[in-house]
Amino acid sequence: MIPLKILLDVETNPIVTKEESERIPAGETLGKFSAIGVLTNGTDAGRPVVIVRIDREDGTFVLGQTTLRLLQTAMMAFKARYGDLT
């Protein structure tokens, strides 16, 4: 299983530790979430995996993944906390 920590309020529960934040280069900004897709048989068990692309200012990008099940669980928690914004 791909671990996923669900944080409902990153102001109260930071997404990075103090030690991690000290390793972020000066002037580094948040990347832009630019694409999301599903790898249909992404797990060993054949379950779907969600792939996200985050573009950085310098033109590089980062890919991340989690299972569709974990992403849906996170979305249910966000919806319970903040309501349906669609």
C-alpha positions as CSV (number, residue, x, y, z in Angstrom):
1,M,0.0,0.0,0.0
2,I,1.2,3.5,-0.8
3,P,1.0,5.6,2.4
4,L,-0.9,8.9,2.4
5,K,-1.2,11.2,5.3
6,I,-4.5,13.2,5.2
7,L,-4.1,16.7,6.7
8,L,-7.3,18.7,7.0
9,D,-5.6,21.9,8.1
10,V,-1.9,22.4,7.2
11,E,-1.8,25.6,9.2
12,T,-2.3,23.6,12.4
13,N,-0.7,20.4,11.2
14,P,2.2,21.3,8.8
15,I,2.8,19.1,5.8
16,V,6.6,19.3,6.3
17,T,8.6,19.2,9.5
18,K,10.7,22.1,10.7
19,E,13.8,20.2,9.8
20,E,12.4,19.5,6.3
21,S,11.5,23.1,5.8
22,E,15.1,24.2,6.6
23,R,16.3,22.1,3.6
24,I,14.1,24.0,1.1
25,P,16.3,26.3,-0.9
26,A,15.8,30.0,-0.4
27,G,13.3,31.4,-2.9
28,E,11.8,28.0,-3.7
29,T,8.1,28.2,-4.3
30,L,5.3,25.7,-4.5
31,G,5.0,23.9,-7.8
32,K,1.8,24.0,-9.9
33,F,-0.4,21.0,-9.9
34,S,-0.7,20.7,-13.7
35,A,-2.0,17.2,-14.5
36,I,-3.7,14.2,-13.0
37,G,-4.4,10.8,-14.5
38,V,-5.1,7.2,-13.7
39,L,-3.0,4.2,-14.3
40,T,-5.7,1.5,-14.5
41,N,-3.7,-1.5,-13.3
42,G,-1.2,0.4,-11.2
43,T,-0.9,-1.9,-8.2
44,D,0.3,-5.4,-8.0
45,A,-3.3,-6.4,-7.3
46,G,-4.4,-4.6,-10.4
47,R,-6.1,-1.6,-8.7
48,P,-6.0,1.9,-10.1
49,V,-3.3,4.4,-9.2
50,V,-3.6,8.1,-9.5
51,I,-0.6,9.9,-11.0
52,V,-0.1,13.7,-10.5
53,R,2.3,16.0,-12.2
54,I,3.6,19.1,-10.4
55,D,5.5,21.7,-12.6
56,R,8.3,23.7,-11.0
57,E,9.3,27.2,-11.9
58,D,12.7,26.0,-13.3
59,G,10.9,23.9,-16.0
60,T,11.4,20.6,-14.2
61,F,8.5,18.5,-12.9
62,V,7.8,15.9,-10.2
63,L,5.4,13.0,-10.5
64,G,3.6,11.6,-7.5
65,Q,1.3,8.6,-7.1
66,T,-1.3,7.2,-4.7
67,T,-4.0,4.7,-5.0
68,L,-7.4,5.8,-6.2
69,R,-8.8,4.3,-3.0
70,L,-6.6,6.5,-0.8
71,L,-7.3,9.6,-2.8
72,Q,-11.0,9.0,-2.6
73,T,-10.7,8.6,1.2
74,A,-8.9,11.9,1.4
75,M,-11.5,13.6,-0.7
76,M,-14.3,12.2,1.5
77,A,-12.5,13.7,4.6
78,F,-12.1,17.1,2.8
79,K,-15.7,17.1,1.8
80,A,-16.8,16.3,5.4
81,R,-14.8,19.1,6.7
82,Y,-15.3,21.8,4.0
83,G,-18.5,20.7,2.2
84,D,-19.2,20.0,-1.4
85,L,-17.6,22.9,-3.4
86,T,-18.6,21.6,-6.9
